[in-house]
Amino acid sequence: MQLRKPVTTEMKRIRDRSLWSVLVLAALLLLAAAEPPCSLSASEERIADQTGFEKDILLLVKGEVRGPVHRLTGYDEDGYQIMANGLTVAVPRGRSEQVLRSLREKLKPLKYMAFLVEVNNALKIDKIGIIKGTDQYDILTVMHTNGDEDDVSHDDVNEKLRVWGKRCTFDILGAENDWVEIEFRIMPRDLKDFADDVYDFSPDTVDEGAGSLSALIKEITATKRLMLWWK
C-alpha cells in the first residue's frame, strides 16, 4: 500500500498564489463592470453643450452603438444642409435594426426620439439620428422631408401622414430630405384604397419601388412597413 505524500510548503505556496490570482482577477472584473462603459470626448462634450442634450443621453447612445457621437445634419426649406439640434451615430448594417429599436425603447421615456436617417448600401453602414421631443412629426421637420421634384411640399408630407394617422396607427422609423419610412402598429382597413392613395402621393414608391399596386399591398402586409420616396 502506497502512502500519500504530504503536501510540501512549496506546493502550498503555489496553490495560495493561484487562489490569490483568481480572486484578484474576479475583483478587477467586478470593478470594470461597475465603471461607466464609456466617456465623452472633448468634441462630444461640445455637442452636448451646443444641443442642450443631457450628457447622460450622449453616454447612453455612445454605449449602445459602441462608437462616437456626432452632430446631426438636417435641412432648411431651400434644401440646404444645416446643423440640426440633434445627434447622429453610424452603425453597421447588421446591427442597425437592433440598435434602432433598443435606442427608441430606452430614449422614449426620457423624451428623446431615435430614427433612421441614412441607409448606405455601398458601405453597409447606416446612420441613426436622435432628437429631443415626443412628437414624431418633428422628425419630418428637422429633415424637411419633401417631394419637391414631384410638387409635393414638406407641408404636404406632414399633412398626408397626419391624415393617415387618423386611419391607422404607425411610427415614423426614419426620414431624410426625400424619403420617410413608417411602421404600422394598426394597419389601414382597406389596403387597396390605401395603396391607391400612396401611388397618387408618391408614384416612385410604386413605379421605382414595389413595381405595382398589388406588389405594394403584399409588401405592406408582409413587412408592416411603408417607405415613401421621391426622386
C-alpha positions as YAML, in Angstrom:
chain: A
units: angstrom
residues:
- id: 1
  name: MET
  ca: [0.00, 0.00, 0.00]
- id: 2
  name: GLN
  ca: [1.42, 3.34, -1.13]
- id: 3
  name: LEU
  ca: [1.38, 6.10, 1.43]
- id: 4
  name: ARG
  ca: [0.03, 9.53, 0.38]
- id: 5
  name: LYS
  ca: [2.80, 12.08, 0.26]
- id: 6
  name: PRO
  ca: [2.38, 15.13, 2.45]
- id: 7
  name: VAL
  ca: [1.79, 18.49, 0.74]
- id: 8
  name: THR
  ca: [5.04, 20.41, 0.75]
- id: 9
  name: THR
  ca: [5.38, 24.05, 1.76]
- id: 10
  name: GLU
  ca: [6.25, 24.98, -1.84]
- id: 11
  name: MET
  ca: [3.09, 23.34, -3.17]
- id: 12
  name: LYS
  ca: [1.03, 25.26, -0.65]
- id: 13
  name: ARG
  ca: [2.60, 28.48, -1.83]
- id: 14
  name: ILE
  ca: [1.81, 27.70, -5.46]
- id: 15
  name: ARG
  ca: [-1.77, 26.84, -4.54]
- id: 16
  name: ASP
  ca: [-2.18, 30.02, -2.47]
- id: 17
  name: ARG
  ca: [-0.74, 32.17, -5.29]
- id: 18
  name: SER
  ca: [-3.16, 30.63, -7.80]
- id: 19
  name: LEU
  ca: [-6.09, 31.25, -5.49]
- id: 20
  name: TRP
  ca: [-4.95, 34.83, -4.93]
- id: 21
  name: SER
  ca: [-4.65, 35.41, -8.70]
- id: 22
  name: VAL
  ca: [-8.19, 34.17, -9.25]
- id: 23
  name: LEU
  ca: [-9.52, 36.45, -6.50]
- id: 24
  name: VAL
  ca: [-7.68, 39.47, -7.91]
- id: 25
  name: LEU
  ca: [-8.98, 38.78, -11.44]
- id: 26
  name: ALA
  ca: [-12.53, 38.45, -10.13]
- id: 27
  name: ALA
  ca: [-12.19, 41.75, -8.24]
- id: 28
  name: LEU
  ca: [-10.89, 43.52, -11.35]
- id: 29
  name: LEU
  ca: [-13.79, 42.19, -13.42]
- id: 30
  name: LEU
  ca: [-16.27, 43.44, -10.83]
- id: 31
  name: LEU
  ca: [-14.65, 46.88, -10.82]
- id: 32
  name: ALA
  ca: [-14.73, 47.02, -14.61]
- id: 33
  name: ALA
  ca: [-18.42, 46.14, -14.62]
- id: 34
  name: ALA
  ca: [-19.16, 48.87, -12.06]
- id: 35
  name: GLU
  ca: [-17.38, 51.59, -14.02]
- id: 36
  name: PRO
  ca: [-19.16, 53.59, -16.75]
- id: 37
  name: PRO
  ca: [-18.90, 51.79, -20.14]
- id: 38
  name: CYS
  ca: [-17.54, 54.88, -21.88]
- id: 39
  name: SER
  ca: [-16.83, 58.56, -21.51]
- id: 40
  name: LEU
  ca: [-17.35, 61.60, -23.72]
- id: 41
  name: SER
  ca: [-14.60, 63.05, -25.86]
- id: 42
  name: ALA
  ca: [-13.95, 66.80, -25.92]
- id: 43
  name: SER
  ca: [-15.86, 67.00, -29.21]
- id: 44
  name: GLU
  ca: [-18.84, 65.15, -27.74]
- id: 45
  name: GLU
  ca: [-18.80, 67.41, -24.69]
- id: 46
  name: ARG
  ca: [-19.13, 70.38, -27.07]
- id: 47
  name: ILE
  ca: [-22.01, 68.70, -28.89]
- id: 48
  name: ALA
  ca: [-23.82, 68.26, -25.58]
- id: 49
  name: ASP
  ca: [-23.36, 71.96, -24.84]
- id: 50
  name: GLN
  ca: [-24.41, 73.05, -28.35]
- id: 51
  name: THR
  ca: [-27.56, 70.91, -28.46]
- id: 52
  name: GLY
  ca: [-28.55, 71.23, -24.82]
- id: 53
  name: PHE
  ca: [-28.71, 67.44, -24.54]
- id: 54
  name: GLU
  ca: [-28.03, 65.89, -21.15]
- id: 55
  name: LYS
  ca: [-24.61, 64.26, -21.15]
- id: 56
  name: ASP
  ca: [-26.18, 61.07, -19.83]
- id: 57
  name: ILE
  ca: [-28.10, 60.86, -23.12]
- id: 58
  name: LEU
  ca: [-24.86, 61.00, -25.13]
- id: 59
  name: LEU
  ca: [-23.33, 58.37, -22.86]
- id: 60
  name: LEU
  ca: [-26.36, 56.13, -23.30]
- id: 61
  name: VAL
  ca: [-26.24, 56.48, -27.09]
- id: 62
  name: LYS
  ca: [-22.48, 56.04, -27.28]
- id: 63
  name: GLY
  ca: [-22.60, 52.94, -25.12]
- id: 64
  name: GLU
  ca: [-25.36, 51.43, -27.22]
- id: 65
  name: VAL
  ca: [-23.67, 51.96, -30.59]
- id: 66
  name: ARG
  ca: [-20.11, 51.39, -29.34]
- id: 67
  name: GLY
  ca: [-18.91, 54.32, -31.38]
- id: 68
  name: PRO
  ca: [-18.54, 58.12, -31.44]
- id: 69
  name: VAL
  ca: [-21.42, 60.58, -31.40]
- id: 70
  name: HIS
  ca: [-21.65, 63.38, -33.98]
- id: 71
  name: ARG
  ca: [-23.89, 66.38, -34.61]
- id: 72
  name: LEU
  ca: [-26.98, 65.70, -36.70]
- id: 73
  name: THR
  ca: [-27.27, 67.32, -40.13]
- id: 74
  name: GLY
  ca: [-30.75, 68.43, -41.15]
- id: 75
  name: TYR
  ca: [-32.16, 70.57, -43.97]
- id: 76
  name: ASP
  ca: [-33.64, 74.02, -44.36]
- id: 77
  name: GLU
  ca: [-36.63, 74.94, -46.53]
- id: 78
  name: ASP
  ca: [-34.35, 75.52, -49.52]
- id: 79
  name: GLY
  ca: [-32.89, 72.04, -49.32]
- id: 80
  name: TYR
  ca: [-29.53, 73.12, -47.92]
- id: 81
  name: GLN
  ca: [-27.88, 71.02, -45.24]
- id: 82
  name: ILE
  ca: [-27.71, 72.67, -41.82]
- id: 83
  name: MET
  ca: [-26.53, 71.68, -38.37]
- id: 84
  name: ALA
  ca: [-29.59, 70.41, -36.56]
- id: 85
  name: ASN
  ca: [-30.29, 70.22, -32.85]
- id: 86
  name: GLY
  ca: [-29.60, 66.52, -32.56]
- id: 87
  name: LEU
  ca: [-27.12, 63.67, -32.66]
- id: 88
  name: THR
  ca: [-26.13, 61.10, -35.25]
- id: 89
  name: VAL
  ca: [-24.25, 57.82, -34.98]
- id: 90
  name: ALA
  ca: [-23.01, 55.32, -37.55]
- id: 91
  name: VAL
  ca: [-23.96, 51.66, -37.13]
- id: 92
  name: PRO
  ca: [-23.00, 48.58, -39.19]
- id: 93
  name: ARG
  ca: [-25.92, 47.33, -41.28]
- id: 94
  name: GLY
  ca: [-26.07, 44.06, -39.39]
- id: 95
  name: ARG
  ca: [-26.74, 45.87, -36.10]
- id: 96
  name: SER
  ca: [-28.72, 48.91, -37.24]
- id: 97
  name: GLU
  ca: [-32.18, 47.39, -36.80]
- id: 98
  name: GLN
  ca: [-31.39, 46.11, -33.31]
- id: 99
  name: VAL
  ca: [-29.68, 49.32, -32.22]
- id: 100
  name: LEU
  ca: [-32.50, 51.49, -33.55]
- id: 101
  name: ARG
  ca: [-35.16, 49.55, -31.68]
- id: 102
  name: SER
  ca: [-33.10, 49.49, -28.50]
- id: 103
  name: LEU
  ca: [-32.46, 53.24, -28.63]
- id: 104
  name: ARG
  ca: [-36.10, 54.02, -29.36]
- id: 105
  name: GLU
  ca: [-37.17, 51.94, -26.36]
- id: 106
  name: LYS
  ca: [-34.60, 53.45, -24.00]
- id: 107
  name: LEU
  ca: [-34.93, 57.07, -25.15]
- id: 108
  name: LYS
  ca: [-38.71, 57.33, -25.33]
- id: 109
  name: PRO
  ca: [-39.24, 57.52, -21.53]
- id: 110
  name: LEU
  ca: [-36.52, 60.22, -21.46]
- id: 111
  name: LYS
  ca: [-38.43, 62.23, -24.10]
- id: 112
  name: TYR
  ca: [-35.96, 61.72, -26.92]
- id: 113
  name: MET
  ca: [-36.54, 60.06, -30.29]
- id: 114
  name: ALA
  ca: [-34.26, 57.88, -32.41]
- id: 115
  name: PHE
  ca: [-34.82, 57.39, -36.13]
- id: 116
  name: LEU
  ca: [-33.02, 56.06, -39.19]
- id: 117
  name: VAL
  ca: [-31.51, 58.94, -41.15]
- id: 118
  name: GLU
  ca: [-29.29, 57.28, -43.74]
- id: 119
  name: VAL
  ca: [-29.05, 53.88, -45.42]
- id: 120
  name: ASN
  ca: [-25.73, 53.35, -47.19]
- id: 121
  name: ASN
  ca: [-25.99, 50.23, -49.32]
- id: 122
  name: ALA
  ca: [-22.46, 50.60, -50.65]
- id: 123
  name: LEU
  ca: [-20.65, 50.76, -47.31]
- id: 124
  name: LYS
  ca: [-23.26, 48.73, -45.41]
- id: 125
  name: ILE
  ca: [-23.23, 51.46, -42.75]
- id: 126
  name: ASP
  ca: [-26.45, 53.12, -41.60]
- id: 127
  name: LYS
  ca: [-26.87, 56.30, -39.59]
- id: 128
  name: ILE
  ca: [-29.28, 56.87, -36.75]
- id: 129
  name: GLY
  ca: [-30.39, 60.32, -35.62]
- id: 130
  name: ILE
  ca: [-31.55, 61.39, -32.16]
- id: 131
  name: ILE
  ca: [-33.60, 64.50, -31.42]
- id: 132
  name: LYS
  ca: [-35.30, 65.77, -28.28]
- id: 133
  name: GLY
  ca: [-39.09, 65.60, -28.08]
- id: 134
  name: THR
  ca: [-42.08, 63.27, -28.19]
- id: 135
  name: ASP
  ca: [-43.91, 64.40, -31.35]
- id: 136
  name: GLN
  ca: [-42.73, 62.09, -34.12]
- id: 137
  name: TYR
  ca: [-43.66, 64.62, -36.79]
- id: 138
  name: ASP
  ca: [-40.75, 66.73, -35.54]
- id: 139
  name: ILE
  ca: [-38.57, 64.21, -37.35]
- id: 140
  name: LEU
  ca: [-40.05, 65.39, -40.66]
- id: 141
  name: THR
  ca: [-39.48, 68.99, -39.64]
- id: 142
  name: VAL
  ca: [-35.80, 68.52, -38.78]
- id: 143
  name: MET
  ca: [-35.14, 66.70, -42.06]
- id: 144
  name: HIS
  ca: [-37.56, 68.94, -44.01]
- id: 145
  name: THR
  ca: [-38.86, 65.85, -45.79]
- id: 146
  name: ASN
  ca: [-40.46, 66.69, -49.12]
- id: 147
  name: GLY
  ca: [-41.04, 65.61, -52.70]
- id: 148
  name: ASP
  ca: [-40.37, 68.96, -54.33]
- id: 149
  name: GLU
  ca: [-39.38, 67.31, -57.62]
- id: 150
  name: ASP
  ca: [-42.94, 65.93, -57.80]
- id: 151
  name: ASP
  ca: [-44.56, 69.13, -56.49]
- id: 152
  name: VAL
  ca: [-45.01, 67.60, -53.04]
- id: 153
  name: SER
  ca: [-44.03, 70.14, -50.41]
- id: 154
  name: HIS
  ca: [-42.83, 69.50, -46.88]
- id: 155
  name: ASP
  ca: [-46.22, 70.66, -45.60]
- id: 156
  name: ASP
  ca: [-47.90, 68.18, -47.97]
- id: 157
  name: VAL
  ca: [-45.87, 65.30, -46.49]
- id: 158
  name: ASN
  ca: [-46.62, 66.38, -42.95]
- id: 159
  name: GLU
  ca: [-50.32, 66.78, -43.64]
- id: 160
  name: LYS
  ca: [-50.66, 63.50, -45.55]
- id: 161
  name: LEU
  ca: [-49.06, 61.46, -42.78]
- id: 162
  name: ARG
  ca: [-51.23, 63.15, -40.17]
- id: 163
  name: VAL
  ca: [-54.33, 62.28, -42.22]
- id: 164
  name: TRP
  ca: [-53.18, 58.67, -42.49]
- id: 165
  name: GLY
  ca: [-52.56, 58.72, -38.75]
- id: 166
  name: LYS
  ca: [-56.32, 59.09, -38.29]
- id: 167
  name: ARG
  ca: [-56.99, 55.99, -40.40]
- id: 168
  name: CYS
  ca: [-54.32, 53.76, -38.88]
- id: 169
  name: THR
  ca: [-51.53, 53.86, -36.31]
- id: 170
  name: PHE
  ca: [-47.86, 53.96, -37.23]
- id: 171
  name: ASP
  ca: [-44.42, 55.03, -36.05]
- id: 172
  name: ILE
  ca: [-42.03, 57.09, -38.14]
- id: 173
  name: LEU
  ca: [-38.96, 54.85, -38.27]
- id: 174
  name: GLY
  ca: [-36.77, 57.04, -40.45]
- id: 175
  name: ALA
  ca: [-36.64, 60.10, -42.65]
- id: 176
  name: GLU
  ca: [-34.33, 62.16, -44.80]
- id: 177
  name: ASN
  ca: [-34.84, 65.07, -47.14]
- id: 178
  name: ASP
  ca: [-36.57, 62.99, -49.82]
- id: 179
  name: TRP
  ca: [-37.92, 59.87, -48.06]
- id: 180
  name: VAL
  ca: [-39.77, 58.73, -44.98]
- id: 181
  name: GLU
  ca: [-40.38, 55.22, -43.64]
- id: 182
  name: ILE
  ca: [-43.22, 54.27, -41.35]
- id: 183
  name: GLU
  ca: [-44.06, 51.06, -39.46]
- id: 184
  name: PHE
  ca: [-47.70, 50.22, -38.84]
- id: 185
  name: ARG
  ca: [-48.96, 49.30, -35.41]
- id: 186
  name: ILE
  ca: [-52.56, 49.19, -36.65]
- id: 187
  name: MET
  ca: [-52.89, 48.59, -40.41]
- id: 188
  name: PRO
  ca: [-55.25, 50.53, -42.69]
- id: 189
  name: ARG
  ca: [-58.55, 48.70, -43.03]
- id: 190
  name: ASP
  ca: [-58.77, 48.99, -46.82]
- id: 191
  name: LEU
  ca: [-55.27, 48.31, -48.13]
- id: 192
  name: LYS
  ca: [-56.30, 48.65, -51.77]
- id: 193
  name: ASP
  ca: [-57.70, 52.11, -51.20]
- id: 194
  name: PHE
  ca: [-54.64, 53.00, -49.12]
- id: 195
  name: ALA
  ca: [-52.27, 51.76, -51.85]
- id: 196
  name: ASP
  ca: [-54.09, 53.92, -54.41]
- id: 197
  name: ASP
  ca: [-53.58, 56.93, -52.12]
- id: 198
  name: VAL
  ca: [-49.88, 56.07, -51.75]
- id: 199
  name: TYR
  ca: [-49.47, 55.91, -55.54]
- id: 200
  name: ASP
  ca: [-51.16, 59.27, -56.04]
- id: 201
  name: PHE
  ca: [-48.95, 60.84, -53.39]
- id: 202
  name: SER
  ca: [-45.65, 59.11, -54.18]
- id: 203
  name: PRO
  ca: [-45.60, 57.42, -57.63]
- id: 204
  name: ASP
  ca: [-41.93, 56.45, -57.26]
- id: 205
  name: THR
  ca: [-42.81, 54.29, -54.27]
- id: 206
  name: VAL
  ca: [-44.67, 52.04, -56.69]
- id: 207
  name: ASP
  ca: [-43.09, 52.64, -60.12]
- id: 208
  name: GLU
  ca: [-39.46, 52.59, -58.92]
- id: 209
  name: GLY
  ca: [-40.03, 50.52, -55.79]
- id: 210
  name: ALA
  ca: [-42.68, 47.80, -55.38]
- id: 211
  name: GLY
  ca: [-43.41, 47.68, -59.12]
- id: 212
  name: SER
  ca: [-47.19, 47.52, -58.92]
- id: 213
  name: LEU
  ca: [-50.05, 48.28, -56.58]
- id: 214
  name: SER
  ca: [-50.64, 44.58, -55.85]
- id: 215
  name: ALA
  ca: [-46.94, 44.14, -55.04]
- id: 216
  name: LEU
  ca: [-47.08, 47.17, -52.75]
- id: 217
  name: ILE
  ca: [-50.04, 45.69, -50.88]
- id: 218
  name: LYS
  ca: [-48.17, 42.38, -50.43]
- id: 219
  name: GLU
  ca: [-45.09, 44.26, -49.26]
- id: 220
  name: ILE
  ca: [-47.00, 46.29, -46.68]
- id: 221
  name: THR
  ca: [-48.82, 43.16, -45.46]
- id: 222
  name: ALA
  ca: [-45.57, 41.20, -45.08]
- id: 223
  name: THR
  ca: [-43.38, 43.88, -43.54]
- id: 224
  name: LYS
  ca: [-45.93, 46.17, -41.82]
- id: 225
  name: ARG
  ca: [-43.84, 48.99, -43.26]
- id: 226
  name: LEU
  ca: [-44.02, 51.61, -45.99]
- id: 227
  name: MET
  ca: [-41.27, 53.78, -47.41]
- id: 228
  name: LEU
  ca: [-42.31, 56.88, -49.33]
- id: 229
  name: TRP
  ca: [-39.67, 58.46, -51.53]
- id: 230
  name: TRP
  ca: [-39.31, 60.94, -54.30]
- id: 231
  name: LYS
  ca: [-36.57, 61.47, -56.87]
...
